[in-house]
Amino acid sequence: MKRAIGFGAFGLVAVIGAVLAFTSPPRLLSLLDRAAGGGDGARLVAEGVPFGSHGQSLDIWAPENPPAGQLPVVIFWYGGGWAKGDRTSYAFAGRALTRAGFLVVIPDYRKVPQVRFPAFLDDGVEAVAWVAENIAQHGGDPERLAFMGHSAGAWEAVMLALDAKRLSAAGVDPEIVKAAVGLSGPYDFYPFTSERAIAAFSEWPRPAETQPIAYARADAPPLLLVTSEGDETVRPKNANNLAAALRELGAPVEVKNYGSLDHEEVVMALSKPFRDKGPVLADSVAFLKARMGE
């Protein structure tokens, strides 16, 4: 009996090791989230929907039993240093926000080294334009959009929330963007020091245009900037500096610092298995609902 138990434990370790070897951490997190019941009440209503002019795709998550009327919409961009990541691996984020009462869109975007700035931002604009034109067909309210993302995805969400001219040029009314939440995002990081930032942005001749802080404006939509002292990948100065610039202009902004959480733990806290790491989901949902008429 003891030998059987020992073999079983060894086999489990081997299986877990194999899964870890061939599965990205976000995808594994989505699997753990589903196993813990994170998928209850949420469903993937559209998968791999094509959009834009470069073969991009997006997924749409909706509540299993949506209330009457159109739902507020959150577009969530994943991180990965502008070099990796995919929409399907972030199902845990889509499910978490859907269970809170939102219709959630997770778009893909092109990445380094195939492209450099501003190509991945252009893809984000095309995602917003697609949502504004088509999301009503899936039960979403095209007049109530919010942007959200983690790390490089937070950069994308905040850049698009602040750069009204870029949205307008794509035929999107910036007024439909009611709020944005940036989780552990880089907003003031020039001169470039990290390899990923250098690869993504250093070829652009006007580096200030790559920095969200350069687009701070008095009439910006309300922003929630999440950071943490334990984040050694994107330091809190990014959120603090952007918040200071917005406050000086009189724009609405909040900063939440989750103390010792590291860069990955902030987004992990959206998932059901790791939600006790910090109230990232609850705080983000409360912020969004207060600004989207919920």
The 8 nearest C-alpha neighbors of each residue, nearest first, counted from 0:
[[1, 3, 2, 4, 5, 6, 7, 8],
 [2, 0, 4, 3, 5, 6, 7, 8],
 [1, 3, 5, 0, 4, 6, 7, 8],
 [4, 2, 0, 6, 1, 5, 7, 8],
 [5, 3, 7, 1, 6, 2, 8, 0],
 [6, 4, 2, 8, 7, 3, 1, 9],
 [7, 5, 9, 3, 8, 4, 10, 2],
 [8, 6, 4, 10, 5, 9, 3, 11],
 [7, 9, 11, 5, 10, 6, 4, 12],
 [10, 8, 6, 12, 7, 11, 5, 13],
 [9, 11, 13, 7, 8, 12, 6, 14],
 [12, 10, 8, 14, 13, 9, 15, 7],
 [13, 11, 15, 9, 10, 14, 16, 8],
 [12, 14, 16, 10, 11, 15, 17, 9],
 [13, 15, 11, 17, 16, 12, 10, 18],
 [16, 14, 18, 12, 17, 13, 19, 11],
 [17, 15, 13, 19, 14, 18, 12, 20],
 [16, 18, 20, 14, 15, 19, 13, 21],
 [19, 17, 15, 16, 20, 21, 22, 14],
 [20, 18, 16, 22, 17, 21, 15, 23],
 [19, 21, 17, 18, 22, 16, 23, 15],
 [20, 22, 18, 19, 17, 23, 16, 27],
 [23, 21, 19, 18, 20, 27, 26, 24],
 [22, 24, 26, 25, 27, 21, 19, 88],
 [25, 23, 27, 26, 28, 22, 19, 88],
 [26, 24, 28, 88, 27, 23, 89, 29],
 [27, 25, 88, 29, 23, 28, 24, 22],
 [28, 26, 30, 24, 29, 25, 22, 23],
 [27, 29, 25, 31, 26, 30, 32, 24],
 [30, 28, 91, 32, 26, 27, 31, 90],
 [29, 31, 27, 33, 28, 32, 34, 26],
 [32, 30, 34, 28, 29, 33, 35, 27],
 [33, 31, 29, 37, 35, 30, 34, 271],
 [32, 34, 37, 38, 36, 30, 35, 31],
 [33, 35, 31, 32, 36, 30, 37, 38],
 [36, 34, 32, 33, 37, 31, 272, 271],
 [37, 35, 33, 38, 34, 39, 32, 271],
 [38, 36, 33, 32, 271, 39, 35, 94],
 [37, 39, 33, 36, 41, 94, 40, 32],
 [40, 38, 36, 41, 37, 98, 33, 42],
 [39, 41, 63, 62, 98, 38, 42, 64],
 [42, 40, 62, 63, 38, 94, 39, 61],
 [43, 41, 61, 60, 63, 44, 62, 40],
 [42, 44, 60, 45, 59, 61, 46, 41],
 [45, 43, 60, 59, 42, 61, 46, 58],
 [46, 44, 59, 58, 43, 48, 47, 60],
 [47, 45, 58, 48, 59, 57, 44, 43],
 [46, 48, 56, 57, 58, 49, 45, 55],
 [47, 49, 56, 57, 46, 58, 50, 45],
 [50, 48, 56, 55, 47, 54, 57, 51],
 [51, 49, 55, 56, 129, 48, 126, 54],
 [52, 50, 125, 53, 55, 54, 126, 122],
 [51, 53, 54, 50, 55, 125, 122, 49],
 [54, 52, 55, 51, 122, 50, 109, 108],
 [53, 55, 52, 49, 51, 56, 50, 108],
 [54, 56, 50, 53, 49, 107, 51, 108],
 [57, 55, 49, 47, 48, 107, 50, 106],
 [58, 56, 106, 48, 47, 105, 107, 46],
 [57, 59, 46, 105, 47, 45, 104, 48],
 [60, 58, 104, 45, 103, 44, 43, 46],
 [59, 61, 43, 103, 42, 44, 102, 93],
 [60, 62, 102, 42, 97, 41, 44, 63],
 [63, 61, 41, 65, 64, 97, 40, 42],
 [62, 64, 40, 41, 42, 65, 61, 39],
 [65, 63, 62, 66, 40, 41, 61, 67],
 [64, 66, 62, 63, 67, 61, 100, 70],
 [67, 65, 68, 64, 70, 69, 62, 100],
 [68, 66, 65, 69, 70, 138, 64, 139],
 [69, 67, 66, 70, 138, 65, 139, 140],
 [68, 70, 139, 140, 138, 71, 67, 135],
 [71, 69, 139, 140, 101, 102, 72, 138],
 [72, 70, 143, 101, 140, 139, 102, 144],
 [71, 73, 102, 144, 101, 103, 139, 143],
 [72, 74, 145, 103, 146, 144, 75, 104],
 [73, 75, 104, 146, 103, 105, 147, 145],
 [76, 74, 147, 105, 148, 104, 146, 73],
 [75, 77, 152, 148, 105, 147, 106, 74],
 [78, 76, 152, 149, 148, 75, 84, 79],
 [79, 77, 151, 152, 150, 149, 80, 84],
 [78, 80, 83, 84, 81, 82, 151, 77],
 [79, 81, 82, 151, 195, 78, 83, 150],
 [82, 80, 110, 79, 151, 111, 83, 199],
 [83, 81, 111, 110, 80, 79, 112, 84],
 [84, 82, 79, 81, 110, 80, 85, 78],
 [85, 83, 79, 78, 77, 86, 82, 88],
 [86, 84, 87, 88, 107, 83, 89, 77],
 [85, 87, 88, 107, 89, 105, 106, 57],
 [88, 86, 89, 90, 85, 26, 58, 105],
 [89, 87, 26, 25, 86, 90, 85, 29],
 [90, 88, 91, 87, 92, 86, 25, 29],
 [89, 91, 93, 92, 87, 88, 29, 94],
 [90, 92, 29, 94, 89, 93, 270, 32],
 [93, 91, 95, 90, 94, 89, 269, 96],
 [92, 94, 90, 91, 96, 95, 103, 97],
 [93, 95, 97, 91, 92, 41, 96, 38],
 [96, 94, 92, 98, 97, 93, 91, 269],
 [95, 97, 99, 98, 93, 94, 101, 92],
 [98, 96, 101, 94, 99, 100, 95, 61],
 [97, 99, 95, 100, 96, 41, 40, 94],
 [98, 100, 96, 97, 101, 95, 284, 62],
 [101, 99, 97, 98, 96, 62, 102, 70],
 [102, 100, 97, 71, 72, 70, 103, 96],
 [101, 103, 72, 61, 97, 60, 70, 139],
 [104, 102, 73, 60, 59, 72, 93, 74],
 [103, 105, 59, 74, 58, 75, 73, 106],
 [104, 106, 75, 58, 57, 86, 74, 76],
 [107, 105, 57, 56, 86, 104, 58, 76],
 [106, 108, 86, 56, 57, 55, 85, 105],
 [109, 107, 122, 119, 55, 110, 106, 123],
 [108, 110, 119, 114, 118, 107, 122, 111],
 [111, 109, 82, 81, 114, 113, 112, 119],
 [112, 110, 82, 113, 114, 115, 81, 199],
 [111, 113, 114, 110, 115, 82, 198, 199],
 [112, 114, 111, 110, 115, 109, 82, 118],
 [115, 113, 111, 112, 110, 118, 109, 116],
 [116, 114, 199, 111, 118, 117, 200, 112],
 [117, 115, 118, 200, 199, 119, 203, 114],
 [116, 118, 120, 119, 121, 115, 209, 200],
 [119, 117, 121, 116, 120, 115, 114, 122],
 [118, 120, 122, 109, 121, 108, 117, 116],
 [121, 119, 123, 117, 122, 118, 124, 155],
 [120, 122, 118, 124, 123, 119, 117, 125],
 [123, 121, 119, 125, 120, 124, 108, 126],
 [122, 124, 120, 126, 121, 125, 127, 119],
 [125, 123, 121, 127, 126, 122, 128, 120],
 [124, 126, 128, 122, 51, 123, 127, 129],
 [127, 125, 123, 129, 124, 128, 130, 122],
 [128, 126, 130, 124, 125, 129, 131, 123],
 [127, 129, 125, 131, 126, 130, 171, 124],
 [130, 128, 126, 132, 127, 131, 133, 125],
 [131, 129, 134, 127, 133, 132, 128, 126],
 [130, 132, 141, 128, 129, 133, 127, 134],
 [131, 133, 129, 130, 128, 134, 141, 135],
 [134, 132, 130, 135, 136, 129, 131, 137],
 [133, 135, 130, 139, 136, 137, 131, 141],
 [136, 134, 139, 138, 137, 133, 140, 141],
 [137, 135, 134, 138, 133, 139, 132, 140],
 [138, 136, 135, 134, 139, 133, 44, 59],
 [137, 139, 135, 69, 136, 70, 134, 140],
 [140, 138, 70, 135, 69, 134, 137, 72],
 [139, 141, 69, 142, 71, 143, 70, 135],
 [142, 140, 131, 143, 139, 135, 134, 144],
 [143, 141, 175, 140, 144, 176, 131, 174],
 [144, 142, 71, 140, 141, 175, 291, 177],
 [145, 143, 176, 72, 73, 177, 175, 142],
 [144, 146, 73, 178, 179, 176, 177, 72],
 [147, 145, 179, 74, 156, 73, 75, 180],
 [148, 146, 180, 75, 156, 179, 181, 74],
 [149, 147, 153, 152, 76, 75, 181, 77],
 [148, 150, 153, 182, 152, 78, 77, 183],
 [149, 151, 184, 78, 153, 183, 152, 182],
 [152, 150, 78, 154, 153, 80, 81, 79],
 [151, 153, 148, 76, 78, 77, 149, 155],
 [154, 152, 148, 181, 149, 184, 156, 150],
 [153, 155, 151, 152, 184, 157, 156, 185],
 [156, 154, 152, 158, 153, 157, 159, 151],
 [157, 155, 153, 146, 159, 147, 154, 158],
 [156, 158, 160, 154, 159, 155, 153, 161],
 [159, 157, 211, 155, 161, 160, 156, 162],
 [158, 160, 162, 156, 157, 161, 155, 166],
 [159, 161, 157, 158, 162, 156, 179, 220],
 [160, 162, 158, 159, 214, 163, 219, 157],
 [163, 161, 159, 164, 165, 158, 214, 160],
 [162, 164, 166, 165, 173, 161, 167, 160],
 [165, 163, 167, 166, 162, 168, 173, 169],
 [164, 166, 168, 163, 167, 162, 169, 159],
 [167, 165, 171, 169, 163, 168, 164, 173],
 [166, 168, 171, 164, 170, 169, 165, 172],
 [167, 169, 165, 166, 170, 164, 171, 163],
 [170, 168, 166, 167, 171, 165, 128, 124],
 [169, 171, 167, 168, 172, 166, 128, 165],
 [172, 170, 167, 166, 169, 128, 173, 131],
 [171, 173, 174, 167, 175, 170, 166, 176],
 [174, 172, 175, 163, 176, 171, 166, 167],
 [173, 175, 172, 176, 177, 142, 220, 171],
 [174, 176, 142, 173, 143, 144, 177, 172],
 [177, 175, 144, 174, 145, 173, 178, 143],
 [176, 178, 145, 220, 144, 175, 291, 143],
 [179, 177, 221, 145, 220, 222, 176, 287],
 [178, 180, 146, 222, 145, 147, 223, 157],
 [181, 179, 147, 223, 222, 224, 146, 182],
 [180, 182, 153, 224, 148, 147, 184, 225],
 [181, 183, 149, 225, 184, 153, 148, 150],
 [184, 182, 226, 150, 225, 149, 233, 181],
 [183, 185, 150, 153, 154, 182, 181, 149],
 [186, 184, 237, 154, 233, 187, 188, 150],
 [185, 187, 211, 237, 210, 212, 188, 184],
 [188, 186, 237, 210, 212, 185, 189, 211],
 [189, 187, 190, 186, 191, 185, 237, 210],
 [190, 188, 191, 187, 210, 206, 207, 192],
 [189, 191, 188, 192, 206, 187, 197, 201],
 [190, 192, 189, 197, 196, 193, 188, 201],
 [191, 193, 190, 194, 197, 196, 189, 188],
 [194, 192, 196, 195, 191, 197, 198, 232],
 [193, 195, 197, 196, 198, 192, 191, 199],
 [196, 194, 198, 197, 193, 80, 199, 81],
 [195, 197, 199, 193, 198, 194, 200, 191],
 [196, 198, 201, 194, 195, 200, 199, 191],
 [197, 199, 195, 196, 200, 194, 201, 111],
 [200, 198, 115, 196, 197, 116, 195, 111],
 [201, 199, 116, 197, 202, 203, 196, 198],
 [200, 202, 197, 203, 198, 199, 206, 196],
 [203, 201, 200, 204, 115, 199, 198, 116],
 [202, 204, 201, 205, 200, 206, 116, 209],
 [203, 205, 206, 202, 201, 200, 208, 207],
 [206, 204, 207, 203, 208, 209, 202, 201],
 [207, 205, 208, 209, 203, 204, 200, 201],
 [206, 208, 209, 210, 205, 213, 189, 211],
 [207, 209, 206, 210, 205, 213, 211, 214],
 [208, 210, 207, 206, 211, 200, 116, 205],
 [211, 209, 212, 207, 208, 213, 187, 186],
 [212, 210, 186, 158, 213, 214, 209, 187],
 [211, 213, 241, 214, 210, 215, 186, 187],
 [212, 214, 211, 210, 215, 207, 208, 209],
 [215, 213, 212, 211, 161, 162, 216, 158],
 [216, 214, 212, 245, 213, 161, 244, 217],
 [217, 215, 219, 218, 214, 248, 245, 250],
 [216, 218, 250, 248, 249, 219, 245, 215],
 [219, 217, 216, 250, 220, 249, 251, 248],
 [218, 220, 216, 217, 161, 250, 221, 160],
 [219, 221, 178, 177, 222, 218, 176, 160],
 [222, 220, 251, 178, 252, 219, 179, 223],
 [223, 221, 252, 179, 180, 178, 224, 253],
 [222, 224, 180, 253, 254, 252, 181, 225],
 [223, 225, 254, 181, 238, 180, 253, 222],
 [226, 224, 182, 255, 183, 254, 181, 256],
 [225, 227, 256, 183, 235, 255, 257, 182],
 [228, 226, 257, 256, 258, 229, 230, 260],
 [227, 229, 258, 230, 259, 235, 256, 260],
 [228, 230, 259, 261, 260, 227, 231, 258],
 [231, 229, 261, 262, 228, 227, 232, 234],
 [230, 232, 234, 233, 229, 262, 261, 228],
 [233, 231, 230, 234, 262, 261, 183, 150],
 [234, 232, 231, 230, 185, 183, 184, 235],
 [233, 235, 236, 231, 230, 232, 237, 228],
 [236, 234, 237, 238, 226, 239, 227, 228],
 [237, 235, 239, 234, 238, 240, 187, 241],
 [238, 236, 186, 187, 235, 240, 239, 185],
 [239, 237, 241, 236, 235, 240, 224, 242],
 [238, 240, 236, 242, 237, 241, 243, 235],
 [241, 239, 243, 242, 237, 238, 236, 244],
 [240, 242, 244, 212, 238, 243, 239, 245],
 [241, 243, 239, 245, 240, 244, 238, 246],
 [242, 244, 240, 246, 241, 245, 239, 247],
 [243, 245, 241, 247, 242, 246, 240, 215],
 [246, 244, 250, 242, 248, 247, 243, 215],
 [247, 245, 249, 243, 248, 250, 244, 242],
 [246, 248, 244, 245, 249, 243, 250, 217],
 [249, 247, 217, 245, 246, 250, 216, 244],
 [248, 250, 246, 247, 217, 245, 251, 218],
 [249, 251, 217, 245, 246, 248, 219, 218],
 [252, 250, 221, 222, 249, 246, 253, 220],
 [253, 251, 222, 221, 223, 242, 250, 245],
 [252, 254, 223, 224, 222, 255, 251, 242],
 [255, 253, 224, 225, 223, 256, 252, 238],
 [254, 256, 225, 226, 224, 257, 253, 223],
 [255, 257, 227, 226, 258, 225, 254, 228],
 [258, 256, 227, 260, 226, 259, 255, 277],
 [257, 259, 227, 228, 256, 260, 229, 226],
 [258, 260, 229, 228, 227, 261, 257, 230],
 [261, 259, 229, 264, 258, 227, 257, 265],
 [260, 262, 230, 229, 264, 263, 259, 265],
 [261, 263, 230, 264, 265, 232, 183, 260],
 [264, 262, 265, 261, 266, 267, 260, 230],
 [263, 265, 267, 261, 266, 260, 262, 268],
 [264, 266, 263, 268, 267, 262, 260, 261],
 [267, 265, 268, 264, 269, 263, 149, 182],
 [266, 268, 264, 269, 265, 270, 273, 263],
 [267, 269, 274, 273, 266, 270, 265, 276],
 [270, 268, 280, 267, 266, 274, 92, 95],
 [271, 269, 268, 267, 91, 273, 272, 32],
 [270, 272, 274, 37, 273, 32, 35, 269],
 [273, 271, 270, 274, 32, 35, 31, 275],
 [274, 272, 268, 275, 271, 270, 276, 267],
 [273, 275, 268, 271, 276, 270, 269, 272],
 [274, 276, 277, 273, 268, 278, 272, 271],
 [277, 275, 274, 268, 273, 278, 264, 260],
 [276, 278, 275, 279, 268, 274, 257, 265],
 [279, 277, 281, 280, 282, 274, 275, 276],
 [280, 278, 282, 277, 281, 283, 268, 269],
 [279, 281, 283, 269, 282, 278, 284, 268],
 [282, 280, 284, 278, 283, 279, 285, 286],
 [281, 283, 285, 279, 280, 284, 278, 286],
 [284, 282, 286, 280, 285, 281, 279, 287],
 [283, 285, 287, 281, 286, 282, 280, 288],
 [286, 284, 282, 288, 283, 287, 281, 289],
 [285, 287, 283, 289, 284, 288, 282, 290],
 [288, 286, 284, 290, 289, 285, 291, 283],
 [287, 289, 293, 291, 285, 290, 286, 284],
 [290, 288, 286, 287, 291, 285, 293, 292],
 [289, 291, 287, 288, 292, 177, 178, 286],
 [292, 290, 288, 293, 289, 287, 177, 143],
 [291, 293, 290, 289, 288, 143, 71, 287],
 [292, 288, 291, 289, 290, 71, 287, 100]]
